[in-house]
């Protein structure tokens, strides 16, 4: 009697697909972001401290300092007088302009080093700033303020960097990068 051979491979394919799904789903769900980030795959050769008149030596890292609600600080706070221009740290384009609960008035720039750059607590946006607009290193994005959860603190820019990869977005400490790549 001929032995019936069970075909096992459909299960194998299913298993492999299931294993790959968590890996593949992020870039699929954020295809536009991942695709746009490819334009900026080169690392920046230079950066600018994103608050006018502040040099890299004046920055202090508060990376992962505890914050309310069990959060950790994922960025750099650059203190300056309200109304001081906030400038783009690198070349890129405006990804989002808007308001959020913690950040207040915020600008997201997708730029060099396949990274999203986050500028928060702005008092005002630069005139006519719009999504899709190209910015250069040094282009004014807005003015330092204390909107969002900074309303009880001295005015400052919260500057965040989020690297985009195939597995997702990962926050990185901007201070060592600024101190290495910013000149003034
Ligand atoms: Zn902050």
Boltz pocket constraint, residues with backbone or C-beta under 6 A from the ligand:
constraints:
  - pocket:
      binder: B
      contacts: [[A, 73], [A, 75], [A, 76], [A, 77], [A, 157], [A, 158], [A, 159]]
      max_distance: 6.0
